[in-house]
């Protein structure tokens, strides 16, 4: 018995020594600045590594896992330090109530046709960048779709826009007070700020990233976005299916999205990422979706991160998606948004052979419960229309401001004004034309 106990002790000691050596290797590779920690801090970092490393090995030993994990720069950080590499501030989120909607027959046919389709727009984007330990992911997640819009339609060299200018200006501090851009933000606030400031956005080379919130001085910087305009409103494509349909259109291409990041996500190295705990958490990180495809029979969204080109697959992670259901892995399809970019001056002809987008791609719907919109368009009999038919009719009528539906029988009609009074019998779908 004593011999067995002794063997177990020796095995555990050997395993502990192996883990410590792995920690020292990771520290030597990624731990610049962590070599002179206090004993208390060094212990906290090692304990964090042990947990991270255990998750890596557990995943890689799982024959059912569809991705490979690895120790990286996050493995030697504490949970508090890892949070500094995020920055989507959910407390600033203006939630819009959404209702589950059935996909049309045409949409379902598109999904079936694209079951094995591969699309990737990364050739129109610069090399993935690194936000460092400033919570500025919202600037990176919002800029990638803008870079795609300009680069894919201009036919010129790939340009890279300045995240630093947005970090400085969108949440500008006054007299040292107010929100700091490194404390997090929201992507849609970028487009609102740009729309109200002449669609101004500097090139990265004119205002490089500093990793800290500086004084806003956009007026002194050349406008690298000159010739283009961005709308303050975004088009929303919630759900795996709508997100895929939107991205399949090259005129839309890249979307800004949000994800929930946990240790499993941070340890991603290659393959198609899937983790049930990742889907349970709240979105805390802004990224962008740059493509989709299928690998070894597993469909995925290709997600562009802001942790540099040395993380994941060259700075990207493939997140599992569903073809027929709303999987919403890591919350990736919950807040999928598209910035509407047009040529400045109204002439949006760019000479490309890209697919055209109908009006439904340039509007968004806000759903408001218990509201009755004023003013009928047409006859009262229109109340018998189905929601999809009413929306189609509204898109084709410039006077239409929304669709009102009876909560009792589900039939809908058109309204000409968004001003209204509370009425328990109706739900309003208010249109916002971009």
C-alpha positions as CSV (number, residue, x, y, z in Angstrom):
1,X,0.0,0.0,0.0
2,X,2.8,2.4,0.9
3,X,4.5,1.6,-2.4
4,X,1.3,2.6,-4.3
5,X,1.0,5.8,-2.3
6,X,4.6,6.7,-3.0
7,X,4.1,6.1,-6.7
8,X,1.1,8.4,-6.7
9,X,3.0,11.1,-4.9
10,X,5.8,10.9,-7.4
11,X,3.5,11.0,-10.4
12,X,1.6,14.1,-9.0
13,X,4.9,15.7,-8.3
14,X,6.1,15.0,-11.8
15,X,2.9,16.4,-13.3
16,X,3.1,19.5,-11.1
17,X,6.7,20.0,-12.3
18,X,5.5,19.7,-15.9
19,X,2.9,22.3,-15.4
20,X,5.3,24.7,-13.8
21,X,7.7,24.2,-16.7
22,X,4.9,25.0,-19.1
23,X,4.2,28.1,-17.1
24,X,7.8,29.2,-17.3
25,X,7.9,28.6,-21.0
26,X,4.7,30.7,-21.5
27,X,6.1,33.4,-19.2
28,X,9.3,33.5,-21.2
29,X,7.4,33.8,-24.5
30,X,4.6,36.1,-23.5
31,X,5.4,37.5,-20.1
32,X,7.4,40.6,-20.8
33,X,7.0,42.8,-17.8
34,X,5.9,39.9,-15.6
35,X,9.3,38.8,-14.6
36,X,9.5,40.9,-11.4
37,X,6.1,40.2,-9.8
38,X,5.6,40.2,-6.1
39,X,5.3,36.7,-4.5
40,X,1.5,37.2,-4.1
41,X,1.0,38.4,-7.7
42,X,3.2,35.7,-9.1
43,X,1.2,33.1,-7.2
44,X,-2.1,34.5,-8.6
45,X,-0.7,34.4,-12.2
46,X,0.5,30.8,-11.8
47,X,-2.9,29.7,-10.4
48,X,-4.6,31.4,-13.3
49,X,-2.3,29.6,-15.7
50,X,-3.0,26.2,-14.1
51,X,-6.7,26.6,-14.7
52,X,-6.2,27.9,-18.2
53,X,-3.8,25.1,-19.1
54,X,-6.2,22.5,-17.7
55,X,-8.9,23.8,-20.0
56,X,-6.5,23.6,-23.0
57,X,-5.6,20.0,-22.3
58,X,-9.1,18.9,-21.6
59,X,-10.3,20.3,-24.9
60,X,-7.5,18.9,-26.9
61,X,-8.0,15.4,-25.4
62,X,-11.8,15.5,-26.3
63,X,-12.3,13.5,-29.5
64,X,-15.6,15.4,-30.1
65,X,-14.0,18.8,-30.0
66,X,-13.9,20.6,-33.4
67,X,-11.1,23.0,-32.5
68,X,-7.6,23.0,-31.1
69,X,-6.7,25.1,-28.0
70,X,-3.3,26.4,-27.0
71,X,-1.6,28.4,-24.3
72,X,-1.0,31.9,-25.4
73,X,-0.6,35.5,-24.1
74,X,-3.8,35.1,-22.1
75,X,-2.7,31.9,-20.3
76,X,-0.3,33.8,-18.0
77,X,-2.8,36.6,-17.3
78,X,-5.3,36.8,-14.4
79,X,-9.0,37.0,-15.2
80,X,-9.0,40.7,-14.4
81,X,-6.1,41.3,-16.9
82,X,-7.9,39.3,-19.6
83,X,-10.9,41.6,-19.3
84,X,-8.8,44.5,-20.4
85,X,-8.6,43.0,-23.8
86,X,-12.4,43.2,-24.3
87,X,-14.5,46.4,-24.1
88,X,-18.0,46.0,-25.4
89,X,-19.9,47.9,-22.7
90,X,-23.3,46.3,-22.4
91,X,-24.4,48.9,-19.9
92,X,-24.4,51.4,-22.7
93,X,-26.5,49.2,-24.9
94,X,-29.8,50.6,-26.1
95,X,-31.8,47.3,-26.3
96,X,-34.4,47.1,-28.9
97,X,-37.2,44.6,-28.3
98,X,-37.2,41.8,-30.9
99,X,-39.8,39.3,-31.9
100,X,-39.1,35.9,-33.4
101,X,-39.9,35.9,-37.1
102,X,-40.3,33.0,-39.5
103,X,-37.9,33.1,-42.5
104,X,-39.6,33.3,-45.8
105,X,-39.6,30.4,-48.2
106,X,-37.2,32.3,-50.4
107,X,-34.8,32.8,-47.5
108,X,-35.0,29.1,-46.7
109,X,-34.2,28.2,-50.3
110,X,-31.2,30.5,-50.2
111,X,-29.9,28.9,-47.0
112,X,-30.3,25.4,-48.5
113,X,-28.4,26.5,-51.6
114,X,-25.6,28.0,-49.5
115,X,-25.2,24.9,-47.3
116,X,-21.7,24.2,-48.6
117,X,-20.8,27.7,-49.8
118,X,-17.6,29.4,-48.8
119,X,-17.1,33.2,-48.7
120,X,-14.3,35.2,-47.3
121,X,-13.8,39.0,-47.6
122,X,-10.5,39.3,-45.7
123,X,-8.6,40.3,-48.9
124,X,-10.3,43.6,-48.6
125,X,-9.2,44.1,-45.0
126,X,-5.8,45.1,-43.5
127,X,-4.0,42.6,-41.3
128,X,-5.8,42.1,-38.0
129,X,-4.7,44.7,-35.4
130,X,-4.1,44.5,-31.7
131,X,-6.1,46.6,-29.2
132,X,-3.7,45.8,-26.3
133,X,-5.0,46.1,-22.8
134,X,-7.3,49.0,-23.6
135,X,-11.0,48.1,-23.9
136,X,-11.3,49.6,-27.3
137,X,-12.6,46.5,-29.2
138,X,-15.7,48.6,-30.2
139,X,-13.5,50.7,-32.4
140,X,-12.1,47.7,-34.2
141,X,-15.4,45.9,-34.5
142,X,-16.9,49.0,-36.1
143,X,-14.1,50.0,-38.4
144,X,-13.6,46.6,-40.2
145,X,-17.0,46.9,-42.0
146,X,-16.1,50.5,-43.0
147,X,-12.7,49.3,-44.4
148,X,-14.5,46.6,-46.3
149,X,-17.0,49.0,-47.8
150,X,-14.4,51.4,-49.1
151,X,-11.8,48.8,-50.1
152,X,-14.2,46.5,-52.0
153,X,-15.8,49.4,-53.9
154,X,-12.9,51.7,-54.6
155,X,-10.7,49.2,-56.5
156,X,-7.6,50.8,-54.9
157,X,-5.0,49.6,-52.4
158,X,-6.4,48.4,-49.1
159,X,-6.7,51.3,-46.6
160,X,-6.7,51.1,-42.9
161,X,-8.6,53.5,-40.8
162,X,-7.7,55.0,-37.4
163,X,-9.2,53.3,-34.3
164,X,-7.3,55.8,-32.2
165,X,-9.4,58.7,-33.6
166,X,-12.6,57.0,-32.6
167,X,-11.1,56.1,-29.2
168,X,-10.4,59.8,-28.7
169,X,-13.6,61.3,-30.0
170,X,-16.7,59.1,-29.7
171,X,-16.7,59.1,-25.9
172,X,-14.8,62.4,-25.5
173,X,-14.0,63.4,-21.9
174,X,-14.5,67.0,-20.9
175,X,-12.4,68.4,-18.1
176,X,-11.2,65.0,-17.2
177,X,-14.8,63.7,-16.6
178,X,-17.0,61.3,-18.5
179,X,-16.5,57.9,-20.0
180,X,-13.0,56.8,-21.2
181,X,-12.9,55.0,-24.5
182,X,-10.7,52.3,-23.0
183,X,-13.5,51.5,-20.6
184,X,-15.6,50.1,-23.4
185,X,-18.2,51.3,-25.9
186,X,-20.7,50.3,-28.6
187,X,-20.1,50.0,-32.3
188,X,-23.3,51.8,-33.4
189,X,-22.1,54.9,-31.5
190,X,-19.2,55.1,-34.0
191,X,-21.5,55.4,-36.9
192,X,-23.7,58.0,-35.1
193,X,-20.6,60.1,-34.2
194,X,-19.3,59.9,-37.8
195,X,-22.7,60.8,-39.3
196,X,-22.9,63.9,-37.1
197,X,-19.3,64.9,-37.8
198,X,-19.2,65.0,-41.6
199,X,-18.4,61.2,-41.9
200,X,-14.9,62.1,-40.7
201,X,-12.4,59.3,-40.1
202,X,-8.6,59.5,-40.3
203,X,-6.4,56.9,-41.8
204,X,-4.4,54.8,-39.4
205,X,-1.1,56.1,-40.8
206,X,-2.2,59.7,-40.0
207,X,-3.2,58.8,-36.4
208,X,-1.7,55.6,-35.2
209,X,-3.0,53.6,-32.3
210,X,-1.7,54.5,-28.9
211,X,-3.8,52.2,-26.7
212,X,-5.1,55.1,-24.5
213,X,-7.8,57.7,-24.7
214,X,-6.4,61.0,-25.9
215,X,-7.9,64.4,-26.6
216,X,-10.1,64.5,-29.6
217,X,-8.5,66.4,-32.4
218,X,-10.2,65.1,-35.5
219,X,-10.4,68.5,-37.2
220,X,-6.6,68.6,-37.4
221,X,-6.5,65.2,-39.2
222,X,-7.1,64.6,-42.9
223,X,-10.4,62.8,-43.6
224,X,-9.4,59.4,-45.0
225,X,-13.1,58.7,-45.4
226,X,-13.5,61.6,-47.8
227,X,-15.8,60.7,-50.7
228,X,-18.0,58.4,-48.6
229,X,-20.8,58.9,-46.2
230,X,-22.0,56.7,-43.4
231,X,-25.6,56.7,-42.0
232,X,-26.2,57.1,-38.3
233,X,-28.6,54.1,-38.3
234,X,-27.5,50.5,-38.7
235,X,-29.3,47.6,-40.3
236,X,-29.7,44.7,-38.0
237,X,-29.5,41.0,-39.0
238,X,-30.1,39.0,-35.9
239,X,-29.9,35.2,-36.0
240,X,-27.5,32.8,-37.8
241,X,-29.7,32.6,-40.9
242,X,-30.3,36.3,-41.4
243,X,-26.6,37.0,-40.7
244,X,-25.6,34.4,-43.4
245,X,-28.0,35.7,-46.0
246,X,-26.8,39.3,-45.4
247,X,-23.1,38.3,-45.7
248,X,-23.7,36.3,-48.8
249,X,-24.4,39.6,-50.6
250,X,-21.0,41.1,-51.4
251,X,-22.4,44.6,-51.2
252,X,-22.9,44.0,-47.5
253,X,-20.1,41.5,-46.9
254,X,-18.6,42.3,-43.5
255,X,-20.8,42.8,-40.4
256,X,-20.0,44.2,-37.0
257,X,-21.0,41.7,-34.3
258,X,-20.6,41.0,-30.6
259,X,-19.5,37.9,-28.8
260,X,-19.1,36.5,-25.3
261,X,-15.5,35.7,-24.5
262,X,-14.5,33.2,-21.9
263,X,-11.2,31.3,-21.3
264,X,-12.1,28.6,-23.9
265,X,-12.6,31.4,-26.5
266,X,-9.3,33.0,-25.5
267,X,-7.4,29.7,-25.8
268,X,-8.6,29.1,-29.4
269,X,-5.8,28.2,-31.9
270,X,-7.5,26.6,-34.9
271,X,-10.5,24.7,-36.2
272,X,-14.2,25.6,-35.6
273,X,-14.9,26.9,-32.1
274,X,-17.8,25.6,-30.1
275,X,-18.4,25.9,-26.4
276,X,-21.7,25.7,-24.5
277,X,-20.5,28.0,-21.7
278,X,-19.5,30.6,-24.3
279,X,-23.2,30.9,-25.4
280,X,-24.5,31.3,-21.9
281,X,-22.6,34.5,-21.1
282,X,-23.4,38.1,-21.9
283,X,-21.7,39.7,-24.9
284,X,-18.6,41.5,-23.8
285,X,-16.4,41.8,-26.9
286,X,-16.9,43.6,-30.2
287,X,-15.6,41.9,-33.4
288,X,-16.5,41.7,-37.0
289,X,-17.8,38.8,-39.2
290,X,-15.8,38.6,-42.4
291,X,-16.9,35.4,-44.0
292,X,-18.4,31.9,-43.6
293,X,-17.9,28.4,-44.8
294,X,-17.8,24.7,-43.7
295,X,-14.8,22.8,-42.4
296,X,-14.8,19.1,-41.9
297,X,-18.6,19.1,-42.1
298,X,-19.0,21.9,-39.5
299,X,-20.4,25.2,-40.7
300,X,-18.8,28.4,-39.3
301,X,-18.7,32.2,-39.3
302,X,-15.2,33.6,-39.8
303,X,-14.7,36.2,-37.1
304,X,-12.0,38.9,-37.2
305,X,-10.6,39.7,-33.8
306,X,-8.5,42.6,-32.5
307,X,-5.8,40.6,-30.6
308,X,-3.3,40.8,-33.4
309,X,-2.3,38.4,-36.2
310,X,-0.5,36.0,-33.8
311,X,-3.7,34.9,-32.0
312,X,-6.0,32.2,-33.5
313,X,-5.8,31.6,-37.2
314,X,-3.9,34.7,-38.2
315,X,-6.1,36.9,-36.0
316,X,-9.3,35.1,-36.9
317,X,-11.6,32.6,-35.2
318,X,-14.1,30.3,-36.9
319,X,-17.2,30.2,-34.7
320,X,-19.7,27.3,-35.3
321,X,-23.0,28.3,-36.9
322,X,-26.2,26.5,-37.8
323,X,-27.8,26.3,-41.2
324,X,-31.4,25.7,-40.1
325,X,-31.5,27.0,-36.5
326,X,-30.4,30.0,-34.5
327,X,-27.4,28.5,-32.7
328,X,-26.0,31.9,-31.8
329,X,-22.7,30.4,-30.6
330,X,-21.0,32.8,-28.2
331,X,-23.9,35.3,-28.9
332,X,-22.3,36.0,-32.3
333,X,-25.5,36.5,-34.3
334,X,-27.5,38.4,-31.6
335,X,-26.4,41.9,-32.5
336,X,-25.2,41.5,-36.1
337,X,-25.2,45.0,-37.7
338,X,-24.4,46.6,-41.0
339,X,-23.3,50.2,-41.5
340,X,-24.9,51.9,-44.5
341,X,-22.1,53.5,-46.6
342,X,-22.8,55.5,-49.7
343,X,-20.8,57.7,-52.1
344,X,-20.7,61.3,-50.9
345,X,-23.0,63.4,-53.1
346,X,-25.6,60.7,-53.7
347,X,-24.0,59.1,-56.7
348,X,-23.3,55.6,-55.5
349,X,-22.2,54.1,-58.8
350,X,-18.8,52.6,-58.3
351,X,-18.4,50.6,-61.5
352,X,-18.3,47.3,-59.7
353,X,-20.1,44.2,-60.7
354,X,-21.3,43.4,-57.2
355,X,-24.8,42.2,-56.5
356,X,-27.4,44.9,-55.9
357,X,-29.2,45.2,-52.6
358,X,-32.9,45.9,-52.5
359,X,-34.6,48.4,-50.2
360,X,-35.1,45.9,-47.5
361,X,-31.3,45.8,-47.0
362,X,-31.3,49.5,-46.3
363,X,-33.9,49.7,-43.6
364,X,-34.2,48.5,-40.1
365,X,-37.4,47.8,-38.1
366,X,-38.0,48.8,-34.5
367,X,-40.6,46.7,-32.7
368,X,-42.7,48.6,-30.2
369,X,-45.2,46.8,-28.0
370,X,-48.7,48.3,-27.1
371,X,-48.6,51.2,-29.5
372,X,-51.1,52.3,-32.1
373,X,-49.8,54.4,-35.0
374,X,-51.9,57.2,-36.4
375,X,-53.2,57.4,-40.0
376,X,-54.3,54.6,-42.3
377,X,-52.9,54.2,-45.8
378,X,-55.5,52.6,-48.0
379,X,-58.5,50.7,-46.8
380,X,-59.2,49.2,-43.4
381,X,-59.3,45.8,-45.1
382,X,-55.4,46.0,-45.3
383,X,-55.5,44.9,-41.6
384,X,-56.0,41.4,-43.0
385,X,-52.4,41.4,-44.5
386,X,-49.8,39.0,-43.2
387,X,-46.7,40.7,-41.6
388,X,-44.4,39.8,-44.5
389,X,-46.9,41.2,-47.0
390,X,-47.4,44.3,-45.0
391,X,-43.6,44.9,-44.7
392,X,-43.2,44.4,-48.5
393,X,-46.0,46.9,-49.1
394,X,-44.5,49.4,-46.7
395,X,-41.1,49.2,-48.4
396,X,-42.7,50.0,-51.7
397,X,-44.6,53.1,-50.3
398,X,-42.6,56.2,-49.4
399,X,-45.4,57.5,-47.2
400,X,-45.4,54.3,-45.1
401,X,-43.7,54.8,-41.7
402,X,-44.6,51.5,-40.1
403,X,-46.7,48.4,-39.9
404,X,-49.3,47.8,-37.2
405,X,-50.4,44.3,-36.3
406,X,-53.3,43.2,-34.2
407,X,-52.0,41.1,-31.3
408,X,-55.4,39.3,-31.3
409,X,-55.5,37.9,-34.8
410,X,-51.9,38.6,-36.1
411,X,-53.1,40.5,-39.1
412,X,-51.4,43.7,-40.1
413,X,-51.8,47.0,-41.9
414,X,-49.8,50.1,-42.9
415,X,-49.6,53.4,-41.0
416,X,-48.3,56.8,-42.2
417,X,-46.9,58.2,-39.0
418,X,-44.8,57.0,-36.2
419,X,-46.5,59.3,-33.6
420,X,-49.0,57.3,-31.7
421,X,-50.9,56.6,-28.5
422,X,-50.7,53.5,-26.3
423,X,-53.1,50.8,-27.2
424,X,-52.9,47.3,-25.8
425,X,-54.3,45.6,-28.9
426,X,-51.5,46.5,-31.3
427,X,-47.8,45.9,-31.9
428,X,-46.0,48.4,-34.2
429,X,-43.1,47.6,-36.5
430,X,-41.6,51.0,-37.2
431,X,-39.4,51.4,-40.2
432,X,-36.2,53.5,-40.3
433,X,-35.0,54.2,-43.9
434,X,-31.3,54.7,-44.3
